Amino acid sequence: VRGLCGTYNWDQRDDFATPVGDVEAGVTAFANKYRVSSECPVLSPVPFEPCSTYAPRRELAAAACAILHGASFQ
C-alpha cells in the first residue's frame, strides 16, 4: 500500500509517495500527481472552499461522510 493510503512503514516522510515513485513534500503537489482526468482542476497552493467550489456534489459528499462517521468505522 502506498501513496494515498500511506506506506504503513511508520515513516511519515514517504507517505506522500506519488504514482511514479517520487515523494512530494506538500499536499497540493501530491494531490495534483493523482489527477486521473484533465477535467479535474489543477489545485493551487492557496486553499479553496470545497463546499462552494463543488456545491452540486454536496449531497453525495454528505452521504459519503455519513458512512465514514458510521458504526462500521468506529
Secondary structure, 3 states (H helix, E strand, C coil): CCHHHCCCCCCHHHCCECCCCCECCCHHHHHHHCCCCCCCCCCCCCCCCHHHHCHHHHHHHHHHHHHHCCHHHC
